[in-house]
């Protein structure tokens, strides 16, 4: 049966993991259904296809209307902008007579405008209106970690579907390279932004002086947040790296990123470090697509043991966990010095990464769609 399916994401300009999930979802569902992708602004489809390696030729993109100037001013003064925008979008979406609306917009307050709704959650946000999240017939979490917090915060059971991850392999000849991939965003404890920890990663690498002498390098890949604080943060990291074998790849093209993954021997991930998980659960890594991508290319992950990273990496099998900076340094030095250990972990990492490929994601999504048509709500 061909369905009219809408996918809603107001953050497409972020070009992150959530947006990748949105586009792979649209690409897959459009093979059998009529799919509309609803966004906050007109999309450069060709650019998205190149950056995320997706085919959107069968997907109709729709830029929803924003609040009119007067309504925007009033809502801003009353501090009700987000609810007002959600209500405005709800009215527009109702006109499309959708069979299913999939909401993949982070922290969305949109009430389901279709007969059936699936809320795809990266991490649960505080609910301001019970008619929003609870109006969806199903909730999908991107990790067990997220699902547990959905149960705690929303009182709902969520089905876990891991995000689709690209295979960045096959591995090339491995260089003495430690790689980190993540957006440069200024640290702020008062928001739910992921801080990728580039500062502490740089400080840790600077302590590995023996590895510097042996020719090991650290490579950072990532875009810079659009705000001035993030630009200042990135500039400071570059300045602090002066004189060390550290290299930066800002806004790198897809092929350059893939080449770095394939040549990297070790992959570092630090999201969540310095934030107590009970006080700042949203600051932990909800899943971690870049870790899976690194593993697919044979880069051995050494990751902060928190959030979704523990679901991706099996400690001392296909990678290593760390809880304190000293552990990160010690385990990295051990890997760098033991080629046999590194090669064995790399082979297992490649195998483990297959659990998160696009076919696995597509099969689970099809099951959720089928279940949504028969589930009682």
DAZIUR-V793338 format. One record per backbone hydrogen bond with DSSP energy under -1.0 kcal/mol. CO is the residue of the C=O (numbers start at 1). NH is the residue of the N-H. E is the energy in kcal/mol with one decimal. If there is no record, write none. Layout:
# DAZIUR-V793338
co->CO nh->NH e->E
co->CO nh->NH e->E
This chain:
# DAZIUR-V793338
co->3 nh->34 e->-2.3
co->4 nh->99 e->-2.3
co->4 nh->100 e->-1.6
co->5 nh->36 e->-2.4
co->6 nh->102 e->-3.3
co->7 nh->38 e->-3.3
co->8 nh->104 e->-2.4
co->11 nh->14 e->-2.1
co->12 nh->15 e->-1.1
co->16 nh->20 e->-2.1
co->17 nh->21 e->-2.3
co->18 nh->22 e->-1.9
co->19 nh->23 e->-2.1
co->20 nh->24 e->-2.6
co->21 nh->25 e->-2.4
co->22 nh->26 e->-2.2
co->23 nh->27 e->-2.8
co->24 nh->28 e->-2.5
co->25 nh->29 e->-2.5
co->26 nh->30 e->-1.9
co->28 nh->31 e->-1.5
co->29 nh->32 e->-1.4
co->29 nh->33 e->-2.2
co->34 nh->5 e->-3.1
co->35 nh->60 e->-2.5
co->36 nh->7 e->-2.6
co->37 nh->62 e->-3.0
co->38 nh->9 e->-2.3
co->39 nh->64 e->-2.7
co->43 nh->45 e->-1.3
co->44 nh->48 e->-2.2
co->45 nh->49 e->-2.6
co->46 nh->50 e->-2.0
co->47 nh->51 e->-2.5
co->48 nh->52 e->-2.5
co->49 nh->53 e->-1.1
co->49 nh->54 e->-1.1
co->56 nh->59 e->-1.6
co->60 nh->37 e->-3.0
co->62 nh->39 e->-2.4
co->68 nh->72 e->-2.8
co->69 nh->73 e->-2.2
co->70 nh->74 e->-2.5
co->71 nh->75 e->-2.6
co->72 nh->76 e->-2.2
co->73 nh->77 e->-2.4
co->74 nh->78 e->-2.3
co->75 nh->80 e->-3.0
co->80 nh->84 e->-2.4
co->81 nh->85 e->-2.7
co->82 nh->86 e->-2.5
co->83 nh->87 e->-2.3
co->84 nh->88 e->-2.1
co->85 nh->89 e->-2.6
co->86 nh->90 e->-2.4
co->87 nh->91 e->-1.9
co->88 nh->92 e->-1.4
co->89 nh->93 e->-2.9
co->90 nh->94 e->-1.9
co->93 nh->96 e->-1.7
co->94 nh->97 e->-1.3
co->98 nh->115 e->-1.3
co->99 nh->116 e->-1.0
co->100 nh->6 e->-2.6
co->101 nh->118 e->-2.5
co->102 nh->8 e->-2.6
co->103 nh->120 e->-2.4
co->105 nh->108 e->-1.5
co->116 nh->101 e->-1.9
co->117 nh->138 e->-1.9
co->118 nh->103 e->-2.4
co->119 nh->140 e->-2.8
co->121 nh->142 e->-1.4
co->129 nh->132 e->-2.3
co->132 nh->135 e->-1.7
co->133 nh->136 e->-1.7
co->138 nh->119 e->-2.7
co->139 nh->159 e->-2.2
co->140 nh->121 e->-3.6
co->141 nh->161 e->-2.7
co->143 nh->147 e->-2.2
co->144 nh->148 e->-2.5
co->145 nh->149 e->-1.6
co->146 nh->150 e->-2.1
co->147 nh->151 e->-2.0
co->148 nh->152 e->-1.7
co->149 nh->153 e->-2.9
co->150 nh->154 e->-2.7
co->159 nh->141 e->-2.9
co->175 nh->177 e->-2.4
co->176 nh->217 e->-2.3
co->177 nh->265 e->-1.8
co->177 nh->266 e->-1.9
co->178 nh->219 e->-2.8
co->179 nh->268 e->-2.6
co->180 nh->221 e->-2.4
co->184 nh->225 e->-2.8
co->188 nh->191 e->-1.3
co->197 nh->201 e->-2.1
co->198 nh->202 e->-2.4
co->199 nh->203 e->-2.2
co->200 nh->204 e->-2.3
co->201 nh->205 e->-2.3
co->202 nh->206 e->-2.2
co->205 nh->208 e->-1.5
co->207 nh->209 e->-1.7
co->208 nh->212 e->-1.5
co->209 nh->213 e->-1.7
co->210 nh->214 e->-1.1
co->211 nh->216 e->-2.6
co->212 nh->215 e->-1.4
co->217 nh->178 e->-2.9
co->218 nh->247 e->-2.6
co->219 nh->180 e->-2.2
co->220 nh->249 e->-2.3
co->221 nh->182 e->-2.8
co->223 nh->184 e->-3.0
co->227 nh->231 e->-1.7
co->228 nh->232 e->-2.4
co->229 nh->233 e->-2.2
co->230 nh->234 e->-2.6
co->231 nh->235 e->-2.1
co->232 nh->236 e->-2.1
co->233 nh->237 e->-2.0
co->234 nh->238 e->-2.2
co->235 nh->239 e->-2.2
co->236 nh->240 e->-2.4
co->237 nh->241 e->-1.2
co->239 nh->242 e->-1.3
co->241 nh->244 e->-2.1
co->244 nh->246 e->-2.8
co->245 nh->218 e->-2.3
co->247 nh->220 e->-3.0
co->249 nh->222 e->-1.8
co->253 nh->257 e->-2.2
co->254 nh->258 e->-2.6
co->255 nh->259 e->-2.1
co->256 nh->260 e->-2.0
co->257 nh->261 e->-2.4
co->258 nh->262 e->-2.3
co->259 nh->263 e->-1.7
co->260 nh->264 e->-1.7
co->262 nh->172 e->-1.6
co->263 nh->175 e->-3.0
co->265 nh->300 e->-2.3
co->266 nh->179 e->-2.6
co->267 nh->302 e->-3.0
co->269 nh->304 e->-1.6
co->270 nh->273 e->-2.0
co->272 nh->275 e->-1.9
co->276 nh->280 e->-3.4
co->280 nh->283 e->-1.2
co->281 nh->284 e->-1.1
co->285 nh->308 e->-3.0
co->288 nh->292 e->-1.3
co->289 nh->293 e->-2.5
co->290 nh->294 e->-2.2
co->291 nh->295 e->-2.3
co->292 nh->296 e->-2.3
co->294 nh->299 e->-2.4
co->295 nh->298 e->-1.9
co->300 nh->267 e->-2.9
co->301 nh->320 e->-2.6
co->302 nh->269 e->-1.6
co->303 nh->322 e->-1.9
co->304 nh->306 e->-2.2
co->306 nh->309 e->-1.3
co->307 nh->310 e->-1.2
co->308 nh->311 e->-1.4
co->309 nh->313 e->-2.6
co->314 nh->317 e->-2.1
co->314 nh->318 e->-1.3
co->319 nh->316 e->-2.1
co->320 nh->303 e->-2.6
co->322 nh->305 e->-2.4
co->324 nh->328 e->-1.7
co->325 nh->329 e->-2.3
co->326 nh->330 e->-2.6
co->327 nh->331 e->-2.7
co->328 nh->332 e->-1.8
co->329 nh->333 e->-2.4
co->330 nh->334 e->-2.1
co->331 nh->335 e->-2.1
co->332 nh->336 e->-2.7
co->333 nh->337 e->-1.8
co->334 nh->338 e->-1.3
co->338 nh->342 e->-2.2
co->339 nh->343 e->-2.6
co->340 nh->344 e->-2.2
co->341 nh->345 e->-2.4
co->342 nh->346 e->-2.1
co->343 nh->347 e->-2.1
co->344 nh->348 e->-1.8
co->345 nh->349 e->-2.2
co->346 nh->350 e->-2.2
co->347 nh->351 e->-1.7
co->348 nh->352 e->-2.5
co->349 nh->353 e->-2.0
co->352 nh->355 e->-1.7
co->353 nh->356 e->-1.8
co->354 nh->357 e->-1.4
co->356 nh->165 e->-2.3
co->357 nh->361 e->-1.8
co->358 nh->362 e->-3.0
co->359 nh->363 e->-2.3
co->360 nh->364 e->-1.6
co->361 nh->365 e->-2.3
co->362 nh->366 e->-2.3
co->363 nh->367 e->-1.4
co->364 nh->368 e->-2.0
co->365 nh->369 e->-2.6
co->366 nh->370 e->-2.3
co->367 nh->371 e->-2.4
co->368 nh->372 e->-2.2
co->371 nh->375 e->-2.2
